[in-house]
Amino acid sequence: MKEQERIVAEAELQERTDLMFDPDVGFADKFEAVMQDMLAGRHTSQSNIPNPDSLKEATDNEENSTEE
């Protein structure tokens, strides 16, 4: 039973991926898919971050600095 659920979940994910990257799919369909994902809590912006405090402060990167 768990295996079937995993297979169905992977198939849904693949369908969403195909929908988002297919250039022939219209904006309305893509927008609807994103809204459904957000409402269901499975949008990438809602993923769990292992260390959320790491996003609070900017990373100091002297090697690629934009200051002159």
C-alpha positions in Angstrom: 0.0 0.0 0.0 2.8 2.4 0.9 4.5 1.6 -2.4 1.4 2.5 -4.4 1.1 5.8 -2.5 4.7 6.6 -3.3 4.2 5.8 -7.0 1.1 7.9 -7.2 2.8 10.8 -5.4 5.8 10.6 -7.8 3.4 10.5 -10.8 1.6 13.6 -9.6 5.0 15.4 -9.1 6.1 14.5 -12.6 2.8 15.8 -14.0 3.3 19.1 -12.2 6.8 19.3 -13.4 5.8 18.6 -17.0 3.0 21.2 -16.7 5.3 23.9 -15.4 8.1 23.4 -18.0 5.9 22.7 -21.1 6.1 25.9 -23.3 2.7 25.0 -24.9 0.8 25.3 -21.5 -0.9 28.6 -21.0 -0.3 31.0 -18.1 -3.7 30.4 -16.6 -3.0 26.6 -16.3 0.4 27.2 -14.7 -1.0 29.8 -12.3 -3.8 27.5 -11.3 -1.3 24.7 -10.6 0.9 27.0 -8.5 -2.1 28.2 -6.5 -3.3 24.6 -5.9 0.2 23.7 -4.7 0.3 26.6 -2.3 -3.1 25.9 -0.9 -2.2 22.2 -0.4 1.1 23.2 1.3 3.4 21.5 -1.3 4.8 24.6 -3.0 8.6 24.9 -3.0 8.4 28.1 -1.0 6.7 26.2 1.8 9.4 23.5 2.1 11.1 22.9 5.4 14.5 24.4 5.7 16.9 22.5 8.0 18.4 25.7 9.5 16.0 28.7 9.0 18.2 31.0 11.0 20.8 30.8 8.2 18.5 32.9 5.9 18.2 35.8 8.3 21.6 37.3 7.7 23.4 38.0 4.5 26.4 35.8 3.7 29.7 37.7 3.5 31.5 36.7 0.4 34.6 38.9 -0.2 35.7 37.0 -3.3 32.5 37.9 -5.2 31.9 41.3 -3.7 30.1 43.9 -5.8 31.6 46.9 -3.9 34.3 48.7 -5.7 
